[in-house]
Amino acid sequence: MVARVIPVSKFDLVLFGATGDLARRKIWPGLFHRFVAGQFDSDSRILGVSRSELTNDEFRDRLREAISVNGDDRAKLLDQFLSLVSYTSIDAKGERGWDVLAEAVRTDSVRAFYLSVAPNFFGPIARRLRNYGIATDESRIVVEKPFGHDLASAKALNAELRECFDEHQIYRIDHYLGKETVQNLMALRFANSLFEPLWNASHIEHVQITVSESLSVEGRGEYYDQSGAMRDMVQNHLMQLLCLTAMEPPSKFQPNAVRDEKVKVIEALEPVDARDIARGQYRASKEHASYLDHAGDPKSRTESFIAMKVNVANWRWAKTPFYLRTGKCLRARTSEIAVYFRNPPHMIFPGIDTPMGNILVIRLQPDEGMTLHTTIKDPGPGGMRLTEASLDMTFADSLAQDEVVQDAYERLIMDVIRGDQTLFMRGDEVEAAWAWVDPIINGWKDRNEKPQPYDSGSSGPEDALLLMHRDGRRWRPIGA
């Protein structure tokens, strides 16, 4: 089955931070892939903006190095794509270059501004876009995470943006929401009568959400040490996965209807007891130094790993805990949601006290797909013996796609052009998440807690295992 490509309207996309790492790795290659797929054509324009003094040709040469192509056909397509690209040097906090940008954007196309820059530039850029008449009431502005480092800073950023743009124009991007499997979670729940009647505390015993990384923070340790796993992953990525798993069905699949239900989940989160949190820092190994060495601070109290037990205080999820886990230098790189269904109330087969259990595993990376673990009869004569069998759907195999599933950034940028905010965070959603996270972080500071060391290539610190064992449960093996 070939993915259907729906073309978007003619647009002018202005990319601030056009020479930065994220733009080079994700945004420019993603735009090129959408151009090759025929999602937009030569009527559209992409304007790169940064501080560097470059000519159009010099900037296009840089893009040729960033975008990998094989074969003459792709090289020709790259030339066609680059013909849509121009470059302007701008002082984001000054006045240089803004008049040139104002003349470059057109009045008869969608105007979108992607701020792939540090958060301290959001306000100055937004004000200048308005002051120079570059942004209109129909323009869209995209901002990257981190969106604040606590509730106060998130509120300040929201206030700055809302001085110049209405909420319906602001797109706070979290690339996890652009992943195919994350969106399929909504389809699985709300387009199938099989699961939604069972999607509650009466039938689900607990849920595990894991986002693990095998790499260390080497090379960016000092930057990472300012945030840690809680700010870097839990407040945004894991929170979004939790919301989509726990939310009520929206009345319609429309941006505000979906985001209303997500906010309700965050507001229903109970405060987390300190005993229900495990924090860690990876030790040195043969391959690399320790977290403390990478952070450049032997006294750092910042966590590279966190696991926590979270309760959603509403009728659907009462007494069904959600276990969140994320960290660096773990056994494998994987992201998944594992839904553990309750066992049958009565086991009719003699000699079998506990069945294997039903687990629905939704894999975000790698090998996007879903697996349902079921209990069946073990083939052969000689009585009733039970064994486990899995129903597996890996998207690349099951859907027989001719092309690789598109990157999350590709999908989200095209949604910006369409004006679809469904997969983007709303301002009150961001603030609600910080309002829940801040007391947890402040509690660590007040107690001056030191994270527990753990071995690189492991599943995390011992406290994370004890967190589950106290409840009579076990974590799914990382990379299973």
C-alpha positions as CSV (number, residue, x, y, z in Angstrom):
1,M,0.0,0.0,0.0
2,V,1.5,3.3,-1.1
3,A,1.0,6.3,1.3
4,R,-1.4,8.9,-0.3
5,V,0.2,12.3,-0.6
6,I,-2.1,15.3,-0.2
7,P,-0.6,18.4,-1.7
8,V,-0.5,21.6,0.4
9,S,-1.3,25.2,-0.7
10,K,1.4,27.5,-2.0
11,F,3.5,28.8,0.9
12,D,6.4,30.9,2.1
13,L,8.3,29.2,4.9
14,V,10.8,31.3,6.7
15,L,13.2,29.1,8.7
16,F,15.1,30.9,11.5
17,G,18.2,29.1,12.6
18,A,18.6,27.8,9.0
19,T,22.3,26.9,9.5
20,G,21.8,25.1,12.9
21,D,22.1,21.5,13.8
22,L,18.4,20.7,13.9
23,A,17.8,22.4,10.5
24,R,20.7,20.5,8.9
25,R,19.8,17.1,10.3
26,K,16.0,17.1,10.2
27,I,14.2,20.2,8.7
28,W,16.0,20.6,5.4
29,P,16.1,16.9,4.5
30,G,12.5,16.6,5.6
31,L,11.4,19.5,3.3
32,F,13.4,17.9,0.4
33,H,11.6,14.6,1.0
34,R,8.2,16.3,0.9
35,F,9.2,18.0,-2.3
36,V,10.2,14.7,-3.9
37,A,6.9,13.2,-2.8
38,G,5.1,15.9,-4.7
39,Q,3.5,17.5,-1.6
40,F,4.5,21.0,-2.7
41,D,5.8,22.4,-5.9
42,S,7.8,25.2,-7.4
43,D,5.1,27.8,-6.5
44,S,6.3,27.6,-2.9
45,R,9.3,29.4,-1.4
46,I,11.6,28.6,1.5
47,L,13.7,31.4,3.0
48,G,16.6,30.4,5.3
49,V,17.5,33.0,8.0
50,S,20.5,33.1,10.4
51,R,23.2,35.5,11.6
52,S,25.9,34.1,9.2
53,E,26.8,36.3,6.2
54,L,26.2,34.0,3.2
55,T,25.2,34.4,-0.4
56,N,22.3,32.4,-1.8
57,D,24.8,30.2,-3.7
58,E,27.0,29.6,-0.6
59,F,23.9,28.7,1.5
60,R,22.7,26.3,-1.2
61,D,26.1,24.6,-1.3
62,R,25.8,24.0,2.4
63,L,22.4,22.4,1.9
64,R,23.8,20.1,-0.8
65,E,26.2,18.7,1.9
66,A,23.4,18.3,4.4
67,I,20.9,16.5,2.0
68,S,22.1,13.1,0.9
69,V,21.1,12.0,-2.6
70,N,21.9,9.0,-4.7
71,G,21.7,8.9,-8.5
72,D,21.3,11.5,-11.2
73,D,17.5,11.7,-10.9
74,R,17.7,12.6,-7.2
75,A,20.5,15.1,-7.9
76,K,18.2,16.9,-10.5
77,L,15.4,16.9,-8.0
78,L,17.7,18.4,-5.4
79,D,18.6,21.2,-7.9
80,Q,14.9,21.9,-8.4
81,F,14.3,22.0,-4.7
82,L,17.3,24.3,-4.0
83,S,15.9,26.7,-6.7
84,L,13.0,27.4,-4.2
85,V,15.5,28.3,-1.5
86,S,16.9,31.7,-0.7
87,Y,18.9,33.1,2.2
88,T,18.9,36.3,4.3
89,S,21.2,37.3,7.1
90,I,19.4,38.8,10.0
91,D,20.2,40.1,13.5
92,A,17.4,38.5,15.5
93,K,17.6,41.0,18.4
94,G,18.6,44.0,16.2
95,E,17.2,45.6,13.1
96,R,19.7,44.3,10.4
97,G,18.1,42.4,7.6
98,W,14.4,42.6,8.5
99,D,13.5,45.0,5.7
100,V,15.0,42.6,3.2
101,L,12.9,39.7,4.6
102,A,9.8,41.9,4.5
103,E,10.3,42.4,0.8
104,A,11.0,38.7,0.2
105,V,7.7,37.3,1.5
106,R,4.7,37.3,-0.7
107,T,1.1,38.4,0.0
108,D,-0.7,35.6,-1.9
109,S,0.6,32.5,-0.1
110,V,0.6,30.9,3.3
111,R,3.2,32.5,5.6
112,A,4.8,30.2,8.2
113,F,7.8,31.1,10.4
114,Y,9.8,28.2,12.0
115,L,11.9,29.3,14.9
116,S,14.6,26.7,15.2
117,V,16.4,28.9,17.7
118,A,16.9,29.1,21.5
119,P,13.8,30.2,23.5
120,N,15.4,33.6,24.4
121,F,15.0,34.5,20.7
122,F,11.2,33.7,20.5
123,G,10.0,37.0,21.8
124,P,12.4,39.3,19.9
125,I,11.7,37.5,16.6
126,A,8.0,37.5,17.1
127,R,7.9,41.2,17.8
128,R,10.0,42.1,14.7
129,L,7.8,39.9,12.5
130,R,4.9,42.0,13.6
131,N,6.7,45.4,13.7
132,Y,8.0,45.0,10.1
133,G,4.6,43.8,8.8
134,I,6.0,40.4,7.9
135,A,3.5,38.5,10.0
136,T,-0.2,38.8,9.3
137,D,-3.3,37.7,11.3
138,E,-3.2,34.4,9.2
139,S,0.5,33.7,9.6
140,R,1.7,30.7,11.6
141,I,4.7,30.6,13.9
142,V,6.4,27.3,15.0
143,V,8.5,27.1,18.2
144,E,10.8,24.3,19.3
145,K,11.3,22.8,22.7
146,P,12.4,23.5,25.4
147,F,9.4,25.7,25.9
148,G,10.5,27.0,29.3
149,H,12.4,25.3,32.1
150,D,9.6,25.8,34.7
151,L,6.1,27.1,35.0
152,A,7.2,30.8,35.4
153,S,9.4,30.8,32.3
154,A,6.7,28.9,30.2
155,K,4.1,31.5,31.2
156,A,6.6,34.3,30.2
157,L,7.2,32.7,26.8
158,N,3.5,32.3,26.2
159,A,2.9,35.9,27.1
160,E,5.6,37.1,24.7
161,L,4.2,35.1,21.8
162,R,0.6,36.1,22.5
163,E,1.6,39.7,22.3
164,C,2.2,39.2,18.6
165,F,0.2,36.1,17.6
166,D,-3.1,34.5,18.6
167,E,-3.2,31.0,20.0
168,H,-4.5,29.6,16.8
169,Q,-1.4,30.8,15.0
170,I,1.2,29.3,17.5
171,Y,2.5,25.8,16.8
172,R,4.6,24.4,19.7
173,I,6.2,21.4,18.2
174,D,7.0,18.0,19.8
175,H,8.3,15.7,17.2
176,Y,7.1,12.6,19.1
177,L,3.5,13.6,18.2
178,G,4.5,13.3,14.5
179,K,5.5,9.7,14.7
180,E,3.3,7.3,12.8
181,T,2.8,5.0,15.7
182,V,1.7,7.8,18.1
183,Q,-1.0,8.8,15.7
184,N,-1.9,5.1,15.2
185,L,-2.5,4.9,19.0
186,M,-5.5,7.3,18.5
187,A,-6.7,5.2,15.5
188,L,-6.3,2.0,17.5
189,R,-8.4,3.4,20.3
190,F,-11.0,5.5,18.6
191,A,-11.6,3.7,15.3
192,N,-11.9,0.1,16.6
193,S,-14.7,-1.2,18.8
194,L,-12.3,-4.0,20.0
195,F,-10.2,-2.0,22.4
196,E,-12.0,1.1,23.6
197,P,-14.6,-0.8,25.7
198,L,-11.6,-2.4,27.5
199,W,-9.6,0.8,27.8
200,N,-10.1,1.5,31.5
201,A,-9.2,0.4,35.0
202,S,-11.7,-2.5,35.0
203,H,-9.7,-4.3,32.3
204,I,-6.2,-2.7,32.3
205,E,-4.0,-3.6,35.3
206,H,-1.2,-1.1,34.6
207,V,0.7,0.7,31.8
208,Q,4.4,1.1,31.2
209,I,5.8,3.9,29.0
210,T,9.5,3.6,28.2
211,V,11.8,5.9,26.2
212,S,15.4,4.6,26.5
213,E,18.5,5.7,24.7
214,S,21.8,3.8,24.4
215,L,23.9,7.0,23.8
216,S,25.5,9.1,26.5
217,V,25.4,12.9,26.7
218,E,29.0,13.3,25.7
219,G,29.6,16.5,23.8
220,R,26.5,18.2,25.2
221,G,26.8,17.3,28.8
222,E,27.0,20.8,30.2
223,Y,23.8,21.8,28.2
224,Y,22.0,18.6,29.3
225,D,23.0,19.2,32.9
226,Q,20.8,22.3,33.0
227,S,17.7,20.2,32.3
228,G,18.1,16.5,33.0
229,A,15.7,13.6,32.1
230,M,12.7,15.2,33.9
231,R,12.8,18.4,32.0
232,D,14.2,17.0,28.8
233,M,11.9,14.0,28.4
234,V,9.2,13.6,31.0
235,Q,7.7,17.1,30.9
236,N,7.1,16.9,27.1
237,H,7.6,13.5,25.3
238,L,6.5,11.1,28.0
239,M,3.7,13.5,29.0
240,Q,2.4,13.5,25.5
241,L,2.4,9.7,25.3
242,L,0.7,9.5,28.7
243,C,-2.0,11.9,27.5
244,L,-2.8,10.1,24.3
245,T,-2.9,6.7,26.2
246,A,-5.2,8.0,29.0
247,M,-7.3,10.7,27.3
248,E,-11.1,10.4,26.9
249,P,-12.5,10.1,23.3
250,P,-12.8,13.6,21.9
251,S,-16.2,14.5,20.4
252,K,-14.5,15.2,17.1
253,F,-11.0,14.7,15.6
254,Q,-10.3,18.4,15.6
255,P,-7.4,20.3,17.2
256,N,-9.1,21.9,20.2
257,A,-11.3,18.8,20.9
258,V,-8.2,16.6,21.1
259,R,-6.1,19.0,23.1
260,D,-9.0,19.7,25.5
261,E,-8.9,16.0,26.5
262,K,-5.1,16.0,26.8
263,V,-5.2,18.9,29.3
264,K,-7.8,17.1,31.4
265,V,-5.4,14.2,31.8
266,I,-2.6,16.4,33.0
267,E,-4.9,18.2,35.4
268,A,-6.0,14.8,36.8
269,L,-2.4,13.7,37.6
270,E,-1.9,13.2,41.3
271,P,1.2,14.6,43.0
272,V,4.0,11.9,43.0
273,D,5.3,10.6,46.3
274,A,9.1,10.7,46.6
275,R,9.1,7.0,47.2
276,D,7.5,6.4,43.8
277,I,10.5,8.1,41.9
278,A,13.9,6.6,41.0
279,R,16.7,8.8,39.7
280,G,20.1,7.8,38.4
281,Q,23.3,8.9,36.7
282,Y,25.3,6.5,34.5
283,R,28.7,5.3,35.6
284,A,31.9,5.3,33.4
285,S,32.4,2.3,31.1
286,K,35.1,1.0,28.8
287,E,33.5,3.1,26.0
288,H,33.0,6.4,27.7
289,A,33.3,8.5,30.8
290,S,30.6,8.9,33.5
291,Y,27.7,11.3,33.5
292,L,29.5,13.5,36.0
293,D,32.5,13.7,33.7
294,H,30.4,14.6,30.7
295,A,28.5,17.2,32.7
296,G,31.8,18.7,33.8
297,D,30.5,18.9,37.4
298,P,31.5,16.2,39.9
299,K,28.8,17.4,42.3
300,S,25.9,17.4,39.8
301,R,22.5,16.4,41.1
302,T,21.0,16.2,37.7
303,E,19.5,12.9,36.6
304,S,20.3,11.0,33.4
305,F,17.6,8.5,34.3
306,I,14.2,8.7,35.9
307,A,11.5,6.2,36.6
308,M,8.2,7.1,38.3
309,K,4.8,5.7,39.2
310,V,2.0,8.1,38.1
311,N,-1.7,8.0,39.0
312,V,-4.5,9.6,37.0
313,A,-7.2,10.5,39.4
314,N,-10.4,10.0,37.4
315,W,-13.1,7.3,36.9
316,R,-11.4,5.7,33.9
317,W,-8.0,5.1,35.5
318,A,-8.6,4.9,39.3
319,K,-6.2,2.3,40.8
320,T,-4.5,1.7,37.4
321,P,-0.9,3.1,37.7
322,F,1.2,4.4,34.8
323,Y,4.9,3.7,35.1
324,L,7.2,6.1,33.2
325,R,10.8,5.4,32.5
326,T,13.5,7.2,30.4
327,G,17.3,7.5,30.5
328,K,20.6,7.7,28.8
329,C,23.2,5.0,28.3
330,L,20.7,2.2,28.7
331,R,20.7,-1.3,27.2
332,A,19.1,-0.3,23.9
333,R,17.4,2.5,22.0
334,T,13.7,2.0,22.2
335,S,10.4,3.8,22.8
336,E,7.2,1.9,23.6
337,I,3.9,1.9,25.4
338,A,3.0,-1.5,27.0
339,V,-0.6,-1.9,28.1
340,Y,-1.0,-4.8,30.6
341,F,-4.6,-6.2,30.7
342,R,-6.0,-7.8,33.8
343,N,-6.1,-11.6,34.0
344,P,-9.4,-13.5,33.6
345,P,-11.3,-13.5,36.9
346,H,-11.4,-17.3,37.0
347,M,-9.0,-19.8,35.5
348,I,-10.8,-23.0,34.3
349,F,-7.7,-24.9,33.2
350,P,-6.4,-27.3,35.9
351,G,-2.9,-26.8,37.2
352,I,-2.7,-23.3,35.9
353,D,-3.0,-20.6,38.5
354,T,-1.9,-17.6,36.4
355,P,-2.1,-17.2,32.6
356,M,0.7,-15.6,30.6
357,G,-1.5,-12.4,30.3
358,N,-2.4,-10.1,27.5
359,I,-0.1,-7.2,26.7
360,L,-0.5,-4.7,23.9
361,V,2.9,-3.2,23.0
362,I,2.9,-0.1,20.8
363,R,6.4,0.4,19.4
364,L,7.5,4.0,18.5
365,Q,11.1,3.2,17.7
366,P,12.7,1.2,16.3
367,D,10.6,-0.9,14.0
368,E,7.4,1.1,14.4
369,G,4.4,-1.2,14.9
370,M,2.2,-3.1,17.5
371,T,2.3,-6.5,19.1
372,L,-0.5,-8.1,21.0
373,H,0.7,-10.9,23.4
374,T,-2.0,-13.6,23.8
375,T,-2.3,-17.0,25.5
376,I,-3.1,-20.1,23.4
377,K,-2.9,-23.8,23.7
378,D,0.5,-25.3,23.2
379,P,0.1,-27.6,20.2
380,G,0.3,-31.4,20.7
381,P,-1.6,-34.1,22.5
382,G,-1.5,-34.9,26.2
383,G,-3.7,-32.4,27.9
384,M,-4.3,-28.7,27.9
385,R,-1.0,-26.8,28.1
386,L,-0.9,-23.0,27.6
387,T,1.8,-21.0,25.9
388,E,2.2,-17.4,24.6
389,A,1.8,-16.3,21.0
390,S,2.1,-12.9,19.6
391,L,0.1,-11.1,16.9
392,D,2.6,-8.7,15.4
393,M,2.2,-5.8,13.0
394,T,5.3,-4.0,11.9
395,F,4.3,-1.1,9.7
396,A,7.0,-1.6,7.1
397,D,6.0,-5.2,6.6
398,S,2.3,-5.3,7.3
399,L,1.4,-2.3,5.1
400,A,4.0,-3.2,2.3
401,Q,4.9,0.4,1.9
402,D,7.0,1.3,-1.1
403,E,8.7,4.1,0.8
404,V,10.1,4.5,4.3
405,V,7.6,6.0,6.7
406,Q,8.1,9.7,6.7
407,D,10.0,11.4,9.4
408,A,8.0,13.2,12.1
409,Y,9.3,16.6,11.2
410,E,8.1,16.1,7.6
411,R,4.5,15.4,8.7
412,L,4.4,18.2,11.3
413,I,5.8,20.9,9.0
414,M,3.2,20.0,6.4
415,D,0.5,20.2,9.1
416,V,1.7,23.8,9.9
417,I,1.1,24.7,6.2
418,R,-2.3,23.1,6.3
419,G,-3.2,25.0,9.5
420,D,-3.8,21.8,11.5
421,Q,-2.8,22.2,15.2
422,T,-4.0,18.7,16.3
423,L,-0.5,17.4,16.8
424,F,0.9,20.5,18.5
425,M,0.8,21.6,22.1
426,R,-1.5,24.4,23.3
427,G,-0.3,27.0,25.7
428,D,-2.4,25.8,28.6
429,E,-1.3,22.3,28.0
430,V,2.4,23.3,28.4
431,E,1.7,25.3,31.5
432,A,-0.4,22.4,33.1
433,A,2.6,20.0,32.5
434,W,5.0,22.4,34.2
435,A,2.6,23.0,37.1
436,W,2.7,19.2,37.7
437,V,6.5,18.8,37.2
438,D,7.7,21.9,39.2
439,P,6.8,20.5,42.7
440,I,8.6,17.3,41.9
441,I,11.9,19.0,40.9
442,N,11.6,21.5,43.8
443,G,11.3,18.5,46.2
444,W,14.6,17.1,44.9
445,K,16.3,20.4,45.5
446,D,14.9,20.8,49.0
447,R,16.1,17.3,50.0
448,N,19.4,17.8,48.1
449,E,18.9,14.3,46.7
450,K,21.8,12.7,44.8
451,P,20.8,10.3,41.9
452,Q,21.8,6.7,42.2
453,P,24.7,5.5,40.0
454,Y,23.9,2.8,37.4
455,D,26.0,0.8,34.9
456,S,26.0,1.9,31.3
457,G,24.2,-0.7,29.1
458,S,21.9,-1.7,32.0
459,S,18.2,-1.1,32.6
460,G,18.9,1.7,35.1
461,P,19.5,2.0,38.8
462,E,18.4,-0.6,41.4
463,D,15.8,1.8,42.8
464,A,13.9,1.6,39.5
465,L,13.6,-2.2,39.9
466,L,12.5,-1.8,43.5
467,L,9.8,0.7,42.4
468,M,8.1,-2.1,40.5
469,H,8.9,-5.0,42.8
470,R,7.1,-3.2,45.7
471,D,3.9,-3.4,43.6
472,G,4.5,-7.0,42.6
473,R,5.4,-6.1,39.0
474,R,8.3,-6.1,36.7
475,W,9.5,-3.8,34.0
476,R,9.5,-5.1,30.4
477,P,13.0,-5.8,29.3
478,I,14.5,-2.8,27.4
479,G,14.8,-3.8,23.8
480,A,12.5,-6.8,24.1
